[in-house]
Amino acid sequence: MTKSKRIWLLVGILIIAAFLRFYHFTTTPPGLYPDEAIDGNNAAEAATTGHYQVFYTEDNGREGLYVNLIAILLQYFHAPHEPWVVRLPAAIAGVLTVLGLYLLVAELFGDGPGLLAAFLLATCFWHINFSRIGFRAILAPLLLTWALYLLIKAFRAARGRTAIWYAIFAGIVYALGFYTYIAYRITPLLFLLFIPFFKKHPGFWKRAVIFIIAAFIVAAPIGWYFLKHPADFFGRTSEISVTNSSSPLKDFAVNTVKTLLMFNIRGDGNWRHNISGAPELFWPVGLLFVLGIILGIYALWRYWRRRAPPGGTASPSETALPGGTAPSLPLFSMLIVFGWMILAALPAIISDEGIPHALRSILMLPPAIIFAALGGIWCYKSIQKYAGRKFAITIAAIFLVAVAAFAYVDYFIIWAGNPNVPGTFNADYVTIGREINALPASTPKYVVVEAGGVMVVETDDITTSSLPMPAETTIFITDTFLPAQQQAKNVHYLLPDQTNRIPAGTPASDIFYIR
């Protein structure tokens, strides 16, 4: 494949990825889930006060990178208090992950698998969905994918200066991941796989040390925060741990099975995360995923059987796939993908809440797509070998068009058109916020929060108040997170036992209920 053809194919894939992540972006999904809204409210506070944090304690605690990205949009770009602003970093991250996955897979397996992996991720409902929701977890696969790519480039670079810059950027990007999502904390184990394969390469240890130092410097603020606040480090993890159950070993085994079956049999049942209960992968892609795992296991077995030396120096006959129908699978590359898959599964498996859980398993998505791409390349080569190149191209074209078409149908027609979706994003809370915004500032507005939830403390130099999480959506839309803002805009949030504060004769149109 020529360089120009490769670039044009990649550009086309990125256009598809951008379209599926930005089409109808301001209206789909509808509403704004309170977990998204609290990110927006913390961001609004940071933009107002200039106090950006590495960790925000509300809503069971959240690493701060995603919130701070929203704050930048609000402070420096004067973005409006609309749901799409909270979701914009996720959509951009989604497209950049597609690009990063191409670069990583091309480095590990070649351009063909890289392009197919990028396309499959671009059209994957699982990734499209979370690229359009304001959850911080979407940043985790982005940063890990790019960090792996940059570090591999650092160790393979021939020039020392180039390698050092790759190592520095790899360390920075990797460390930023610790400001994204709890599941990311398992990833340091993955980098141990680099040692046996690159330790004899010239300059390995120097480049490794530079990577570690850069990562340590960038991760130091959140590490220092957790040292001073250990409860925030363990809090959410301990709350949902499978060890809290009456039969942890049994539940661990059940969770493992459910997580394995989520790709092809039954996925997340939450309409906010998925077409309820549908497999996480479109069924042809799911079959390629299984095939890719089988091929990977076969390649690893052949390495073990022939005792291929580390470093990818075995002969092609020792690493080729069955029938010689596809390029060899380097040992390092396969171990990275398998290691990534296994480590990423652990945070979901050891939890005891909503299994299978598409959000908590999101770090499994890139390696799953890589396996599917390897399976797809093997199928293409097999068809080409036995039925000819033209027939193989025709089948591949039909497959690619079908995958892209079903991605659109699944998300924008089946999922977005389902009546369960607006409720899962609390669209009515956004409507309340917009109705309040339409009233004059001089009009007292009373919002009675009847819905229960985790209490969130809003405080400034003047007053302090505490409201349940469901109020966060309306609070973001009206930009009334701080008590001083509530006073300035004449918006009064009340709990059910405080309705006696509503003056007699207040028009019903000025009283709102969050239920």
ZIWOJO-V404353 format. One record per residue. RES is the residue in three letters. PSI is psi in whole degrees, 0 to 359 (none if undefined). OMEGA is omega in degrees with one decimal (999 if undefined). Layout:
res={RES	RES}
psi={PSI	PSI}
omega={OMEGA	OMEGA}
This chain:
res={MET	THR	LYS	SER	LYS	ARG	ILE	TRP	LEU	LEU	VAL	GLY	ILE	LEU	ILE	ILE	ALA	ALA	PHE	LEU	ARG	PHE	TYR	HIS	PHE	THR	THR	THR	PRO	PRO	GLY	LEU	TYR	PRO	ASP	GLU	ALA	ILE	ASP	GLY	ASN	ASN	ALA	ALA	GLU	ALA	ALA	THR	THR	GLY	HIS	TYR	GLN	VAL	PHE	TYR	THR	GLU	ASP	ASN	GLY	ARG	GLU	GLY	LEU	TYR	VAL	ASN	LEU	ILE	ALA	ILE	LEU	LEU	GLN	TYR	PHE	HIS	ALA	PRO	HIS	GLU	PRO	TRP	VAL	VAL	ARG	LEU	PRO	ALA	ALA	ILE	ALA	GLY	VAL	LEU	THR	VAL	LEU	GLY	LEU	TYR	LEU	LEU	VAL	ALA	GLU	LEU	PHE	GLY	ASP	GLY	PRO	GLY	LEU	LEU	ALA	ALA	PHE	LEU	LEU	ALA	THR	CYS	PHE	TRP	HIS	ILE	ASN	PHE	SER	ARG	ILE	GLY	PHE	ARG	ALA	ILE	LEU	ALA	PRO	LEU	LEU	LEU	THR	TRP	ALA	LEU	TYR	LEU	LEU	ILE	LYS	ALA	PHE	ARG	ALA	ALA	ARG	GLY	ARG	THR	ALA	ILE	TRP	TYR	ALA	ILE	PHE	ALA	GLY	ILE	VAL	TYR	ALA	LEU	GLY	PHE	TYR	THR	TYR	ILE	ALA	TYR	ARG	ILE	THR	PRO	LEU	LEU	PHE	LEU	LEU	PHE	ILE	PRO	PHE	PHE	LYS	LYS	HIS	PRO	GLY	PHE	TRP	LYS	ARG	ALA	VAL	ILE	PHE	ILE	ILE	ALA	ALA	PHE	ILE	VAL	ALA	ALA	PRO	ILE	GLY	TRP	TYR	PHE	LEU	LYS	HIS	PRO	ALA	ASP	PHE	PHE	GLY	ARG	THR	SER	GLU	ILE	SER	VAL	THR	ASN	SER	SER	SER	PRO	LEU	LYS	ASP	PHE	ALA	VAL	ASN	THR	VAL	LYS	THR	LEU	LEU	MET	PHE	ASN	ILE	ARG	GLY	ASP	GLY	ASN	TRP	ARG	HIS	ASN	ILE	SER	GLY	ALA	PRO	GLU	LEU	PHE	TRP	PRO	VAL	GLY	LEU	LEU	PHE	VAL	LEU	GLY	ILE	ILE	LEU	GLY	ILE	TYR	ALA	LEU	TRP	ARG	TYR	TRP	ARG	ARG	ARG	ALA	PRO	PRO	GLY	GLY	THR	ALA	SER	PRO	SER	GLU	THR	ALA	LEU	PRO	GLY	GLY	THR	ALA	PRO	SER	LEU	PRO	LEU	PHE	SER	MET	LEU	ILE	VAL	PHE	GLY	TRP	MET	ILE	LEU	ALA	ALA	LEU	PRO	ALA	ILE	ILE	SER	ASP	GLU	GLY	ILE	PRO	HIS	ALA	LEU	ARG	SER	ILE	LEU	MET	LEU	PRO	PRO	ALA	ILE	ILE	PHE	ALA	ALA	LEU	GLY	GLY	ILE	TRP	CYS	TYR	LYS	SER	ILE	GLN	LYS	TYR	ALA	GLY	ARG	LYS	PHE	ALA	ILE	THR	ILE	ALA	ALA	ILE	PHE	LEU	VAL	ALA	VAL	ALA	ALA	PHE	ALA	TYR	VAL	ASP	TYR	PHE	ILE	ILE	TRP	ALA	GLY	ASN	PRO	ASN	VAL	PRO	GLY	THR	PHE	ASN	ALA	ASP	TYR	VAL	THR	ILE	GLY	ARG	GLU	ILE	ASN	ALA	LEU	PRO	ALA	SER	THR	PRO	LYS	TYR	VAL	VAL	VAL	GLU	ALA	GLY	GLY	VAL	MET	VAL	VAL	GLU	THR	ASP	ASP	ILE	THR	THR	SER	SER	LEU	PRO	MET	PRO	ALA	GLU	THR	THR	ILE	PHE	ILE	THR	ASP	THR	PHE	LEU	PRO	ALA	GLN	GLN	GLN	ALA	LYS	ASN	VAL	HIS	TYR	LEU	LEU	PRO	ASP	GLN	THR	ASN	ARG	ILE	PRO	ALA	GLY	THR	PRO	ALA	SER	ASP	ILE	PHE	TYR	ILE	ARG}
psi={129	159	318	320	318	318	316	321	318	318	318	318	319	327	317	316	316	319	313	343	343	348	131	38	327	349	343	123	158	159	194	110	142	327	329	317	323	327	317	322	317	323	318	320	316	320	326	316	341	8	85	137	155	339	130	125	342	160	52	7	134	136	148	354	314	316	317	329	319	319	322	318	319	320	315	339	1	43	146	164	72	153	323	333	320	331	349	315	326	316	317	317	323	315	317	331	322	314	315	323	322	310	317	311	323	324	326	320	348	169	320	303	326	313	318	319	317	317	316	325	320	328	12	121	316	312	322	313	310	346	350	12	144	58	135	339	335	339	337	307	328	308	324	319	311	323	317	316	312	323	321	318	323	317	336	349	138	324	133	317	317	316	320	317	319	317	320	311	323	316	318	310	317	316	328	334	334	351	17	299	148	317	337	339	344	346	337	330	330	327	348	336	341	329	306	340	337	357	336	357	144	130	10	308	324	314	323	318	319	316	313	318	314	317	319	317	314	323	350	317	315	329	317	322	315	329	322	338	68	332	327	331	318	347	293	323	315	330	321	12	143	341	346	348	166	337	77	321	318	314	325	316	316	317	323	314	314	321	322	326	349	335	324	345	292	120	196	133	357	122	337	332	341	165	109	117	351	149	147	337	139	134	321	323	323	321	319	325	313	316	318	321	317	315	321	317	319	317	317	323	320	324	312	318	321	356	48	133	149	156	2	28	5	158	156	326	336	341	356	155	169	133	0	31	0	162	162	158	105	144	313	315	316	320	324	313	315	317	317	314	314	313	320	335	333	314	326	318	322	359	164	47	119	44	135	147	105	325	313	340	12	334	346	343	310	311	327	318	324	315	317	322	319	320	321	319	319	317	316	314	323	315	319	320	319	341	355	158	318	317	320	318	319	313	318	318	317	316	313	317	317	317	315	317	316	332	315	312	314	316	305	341	302	307	305	332	357	134	345	338	312	321	325	342	13	53	330	331	326	319	318	315	319	326	321	317	332	345	152	151	334	345	123	129	132	124	113	116	97	337	140	172	178	135	136	128	124	125	149	194	351	305	171	138	166	129	153	154	320	338	343	328	308	323	319	314	324	355	54	45	316	143	323	324	322	318	318	326	3	38	127	115	131	147	163	327	8	12	345	350	349	120	143	140	1	127	143	333	347	4	129	148	126	108	none}
omega={-179.9	-178.8	-178.9	178.6	179.7	-179.1	-179.6	177.1	179.4	177.6	178.3	178.9	179.6	175.6	177.1	179.9	-179.2	-180.0	-177.1	179.6	-177.3	178.8	-177.4	-171.1	-176.8	-177.1	-176.6	1.7	179.1	175.3	178.8	-178.2	-178.2	177.2	173.4	-175.0	-179.5	173.5	178.9	-179.7	174.7	178.5	178.9	177.4	179.2	179.8	-179.1	-174.4	-174.9	-177.9	176.9	-175.8	175.5	-179.6	179.0	-167.7	-178.2	175.9	178.6	176.4	179.6	173.3	-161.9	-171.8	-176.6	178.5	-177.4	174.5	176.1	-179.6	177.8	178.3	-178.3	-174.1	-171.7	179.6	176.8	179.7	-179.7	177.6	178.9	-178.3	-175.6	179.4	178.0	-175.0	-176.3	177.6	179.8	-179.0	177.8	178.1	179.8	179.2	-180.0	176.5	176.7	177.7	-179.4	-179.9	175.6	-177.3	-178.9	-177.0	176.4	178.6	-177.1	-170.6	-178.8	-174.5	-179.2	175.6	179.9	179.2	-179.9	178.0	178.8	179.7	-178.3	176.5	179.8	-174.7	-177.9	180.0	-179.5	-177.8	177.3	-176.0	-177.6	172.8	-178.1	178.7	-176.4	175.7	-175.3	-174.8	-177.8	179.5	-175.7	178.0	177.2	-173.8	178.6	178.8	-179.4	179.8	178.3	179.8	-177.5	-179.3	175.5	176.9	179.2	-177.1	-178.5	-177.2	-179.1	-178.3	-176.7	-177.9	178.0	-179.8	-179.3	179.3	175.8	-178.3	179.2	-179.5	177.9	179.3	179.8	-177.7	-179.5	-177.3	177.6	179.0	179.2	175.6	-174.3	-168.2	-176.1	-175.1	-177.8	-175.0	-179.8	-168.3	179.5	179.6	-178.4	-174.9	175.0	179.9	-179.7	-170.5	-176.6	-176.0	-175.1	-172.9	179.4	177.8	179.3	177.1	-175.5	-173.1	177.2	-179.9	177.9	179.3	178.2	176.9	-178.2	-179.7	179.1	179.5	-178.3	-178.4	-177.4	-178.1	-175.3	-178.8	-179.8	175.2	178.2	178.5	-178.5	175.2	179.4	-178.7	-177.2	179.4	177.6	178.4	-175.0	-169.7	-175.3	-179.9	-178.5	-178.8	-173.6	-177.0	178.0	179.1	178.1	-177.5	-179.4	179.5	-173.2	-178.8	178.3	-179.0	176.5	179.3	179.4	178.9	178.0	-179.5	-179.4	180.0	177.7	-177.6	-174.8	-176.5	-171.9	-173.6	-179.1	-179.1	-178.7	-179.2	-178.4	-178.9	177.7	-176.0	-166.2	162.7	-163.4	176.0	-179.3	175.3	-177.6	179.1	172.0	-163.5	176.2	177.7	176.8	177.5	176.9	176.1	178.6	178.6	179.1	177.3	178.5	179.0	178.4	178.0	178.7	179.8	178.8	178.6	179.5	175.3	-178.6	-177.5	-178.2	-177.8	178.0	-178.1	175.7	177.7	175.8	-176.3	178.7	-179.1	-178.5	-178.5	179.7	-174.0	-176.8	178.3	-176.7	176.5	-179.5	-173.6	179.6	179.1	179.9	178.5	-179.0	-176.7	-179.6	-177.4	-178.9	-179.9	177.0	-176.5	178.0	179.1	177.7	-177.8	-176.4	-179.3	-178.5	179.6	-172.9	-179.8	178.4	-175.1	-176.3	175.8	-176.0	-175.2	171.2	179.2	-1.6	-173.1	-174.3	-178.6	-177.8	-179.3	-168.6	176.9	175.9	-173.4	179.8	178.5	176.7	178.7	178.0	177.5	179.0	178.9	177.7	176.0	-179.9	177.8	178.6	179.5	179.7	-179.9	179.8	178.5	178.7	-177.1	-172.7	-177.0	177.2	-173.7	-177.9	179.9	179.1	179.0	179.3	179.4	179.7	-179.9	178.2	179.9	-176.8	178.5	-179.5	-179.8	179.9	-178.8	-179.5	174.9	177.7	-177.8	-177.8	-175.5	-169.3	-179.0	-175.8	-176.4	-176.4	-179.6	-179.1	-177.7	178.3	-171.4	-179.5	180.0	-179.0	176.7	176.4	-178.1	-179.9	177.9	175.8	178.3	177.5	-179.8	-179.0	176.2	176.7	179.9	-178.2	-179.8	178.9	179.3	-179.1	-179.2	175.7	178.5	-176.7	-179.0	-179.7	-176.4	-179.4	179.7	178.4	178.9	176.9	-179.3	179.4	-179.0	172.8	-175.9	170.8	-176.4	-174.6	-173.8	177.3	175.4	-178.0	-176.9	176.7	-177.8	-177.6	179.4	-172.4	-179.7	179.1	178.7	-179.8	-178.0	-179.4	-178.5	-178.5	-179.2	-178.5	179.0	178.8	177.4	177.2	179.5	-178.3	-178.0	175.9	177.4	-174.8	178.3	-175.4	170.1	-175.9	-179.0	-179.5	-176.3	177.4	177.3	178.5	-177.8	176.2	179.8	178.0	-179.9	179.4	-179.3	179.7	179.1	-176.0	-177.6	174.6	-175.0	999}
